[in-house]
Amino acid sequence: MAGRSIVTRRAIVDIVRTAVQGSYGVSGFSDPSLGRRLLRWLGLDRPGVRLTTEGGVRLDVFITVAYGVPVAEVARQVDSAVRYSLRHYVGTEVAGLTIHVDGLRYQPSAVERAEAIERTESGDRSTSETKPSHQTAAAGATASRKRKPR
């Protein structure tokens, strides 16, 4: 006798969220609806995925993409990952999948942040080392410029 499996909407959304988060270039989820933002703020909703099951599994996925990554390639990657995950874990095909790119997110890399911190720290040290207490700030800045060859 064949059994019957029931997969909850929440399980499907969790599978979709995991697939999207693992996709190259996705920096997060977004949600354009103010009402859903309020629910998310209260901890009652999670952003990014809308699921309807009438006429098959239909999904709307709202994402933000990392700056500098080709948006079309990210969308293709998300589409492929979501369809594969639902086929593999649930055994169902996706009837409709719409990917909404809500924005780009610029996150400086660790190297860029380290270089910025290094520049800031070296600038602070050079002005404090070269400027005696009786010199003006402009004279100290001139002295620090003379020390740094470029």
C-alpha positions in Angstrom: 0.0 0.0 0.0 1.4 3.4 -1.0 1.8 6.0 1.7 1.1 9.6 1.6 3.5 12.4 2.5 2.5 15.9 3.5 5.0 18.7 3.1 4.1 21.9 4.9 4.4 25.3 3.3 7.0 26.3 5.9 9.2 23.3 4.9 9.0 24.3 1.2 9.9 27.9 2.1 12.8 26.7 4.2 14.1 24.6 1.4 13.8 27.5 -1.1 15.5 29.9 1.4 18.5 27.5 1.8 18.8 27.0 -1.9 18.8 30.8 -2.5 21.2 31.6 0.3 23.7 29.1 -1.2 23.6 30.6 -4.6 26.5 32.7 -5.9 26.0 36.4 -5.7 23.0 36.6 -3.4 23.7 38.9 -0.5 20.3 38.6 1.2 16.5 38.7 1.0 14.2 41.6 0.8 10.5 42.3 0.9 8.9 45.3 -0.7 5.6 45.0 1.2 5.3 47.3 4.2 2.9 44.9 6.0 5.3 42.0 5.7 8.2 44.2 6.9 6.1 44.9 10.1 5.4 41.2 10.5 9.1 40.5 10.1 10.0 43.2 12.6 7.6 41.5 15.1 9.3 38.1 14.4 6.2 36.6 12.8 7.4 36.4 9.2 10.6 35.9 7.3 11.3 37.9 4.2 12.0 36.9 0.7 9.8 34.1 -0.4 6.1 34.1 -1.3 4.5 30.7 -2.0 1.2 29.8 -3.6 0.1 26.2 -4.2 -3.0 26.8 -6.4 -2.2 25.3 -9.8 1.1 23.9 -8.7 4.0 25.3 -6.7 4.5 29.0 -7.6 7.2 31.1 -6.0 8.1 34.7 -5.9 11.6 35.2 -4.5 12.8 38.7 -3.5 16.6 39.0 -3.2 19.4 41.6 -3.1 22.5 40.9 -5.2 26.1 41.6 -4.3 27.6 44.6 -6.2 29.8 43.8 -9.1 28.2 40.4 -9.9 26.2 39.9 -13.1 22.5 40.1 -12.1 21.3 37.8 -14.9 23.8 35.1 -13.9 22.7 35.3 -10.2 19.1 35.0 -11.3 19.9 31.9 -13.4 21.8 30.4 -10.5 18.9 31.0 -8.1 16.4 29.5 -10.6 18.5 26.4 -11.1 19.1 25.9 -7.3 15.5 26.3 -6.3 14.2 24.0 -9.0 16.8 21.3 -8.2 16.2 21.5 -4.5 12.4 21.2 -4.7 12.7 18.3 -7.2 15.3 16.6 -5.1 13.9 17.0 -1.6 10.1 17.2 -2.2 9.8 15.5 -5.5 7.7 18.2 -7.1 8.3 20.5 -10.1 8.0 24.2 -9.9 5.0 25.6 -11.9 6.2 29.2 -11.7 9.2 30.9 -10.3 9.7 34.7 -10.4 12.9 36.2 -9.1 12.7 39.9 -8.1 16.1 41.6 -7.6 15.3 44.4 -5.2 18.7 46.0 -5.0 22.5 45.8 -5.0 24.5 45.6 -1.8 28.0 46.8 -1.7 30.1 45.1 1.0 33.8 46.0 0.9 36.0 43.0 1.0 38.2 42.2 4.0 41.3 43.3 2.1 39.7 46.7 1.3 38.7 47.2 4.9 42.2 46.3 6.1 43.8 48.7 3.7 41.4 51.5 4.8 42.2 50.8 8.4 45.9 50.7 7.7 45.8 54.0 5.8 43.8 55.6 8.7 46.2 54.3 11.4 49.4 55.3 9.4 47.9 58.7 8.8 47.2 59.2 12.6 50.7 58.0 13.6 52.6 60.1 11.1 50.8 63.3 12.1 51.2 62.6 15.8 54.9 61.6 15.4 56.0 64.6 13.3 53.9 67.4 14.9 55.3 68.9 18.1 52.7 70.3 20.4 53.4 73.9 19.5 53.0 73.4 15.7 49.7 74.1 14.0 47.6 71.4 12.3 48.5 72.7 8.9 52.2 72.6 9.6 51.9 69.0 10.9 50.0 67.9 7.8 52.7 69.4 5.6 55.4 67.6 7.5 53.6 64.3 7.2 53.3 64.8 3.4 57.0 65.3 3.1 57.7 62.0 4.8 55.5 59.9 2.6 57.0 59.3 -0.9 54.6 58.2 -3.5 
